Amino acid sequence: QVQVVESGGGLVQPGGSLRLSCAASGSIFRPYVMNWYRQAPGKQRELVASITSGGITNYPDFVKGRFTISRDNVETTVYLQMNSLKPEDTAVYYCNLHLVRSQYHYWGQGTQVTVSS
């Protein structure tokens, strides 16, 4: 069994910062990718950051320079540091664990991020 749990969402003013955490546990085999996605009301879910089991990170252009994905010594605990937040960053943020060999995806329950004055 694999579990993915996010935390750290909340309300922040435009220009502010927030850090999300994600802990994955269970039978996790390399190679894998841990991703952060978000979904705003009426919009499709979109990828905002990823980090491979080898430590390679990737970001779409609309968050480059503002969002940073990192992990700690427990490599299946990852963080999303979000700076210079904009109202359009408002969404439910989901952590995803992708096991590459089996192609299984595991999702967290999501955490709400609201950017508003």
Helices and strands as residue ranges (DSSP letters): E 2-7, E 10-12, E 18-26, E 32-39, E 46-52, E 57-58, E 67-71, E 77-82, G 87-89, E 91-99, E 104-107, E 111-115
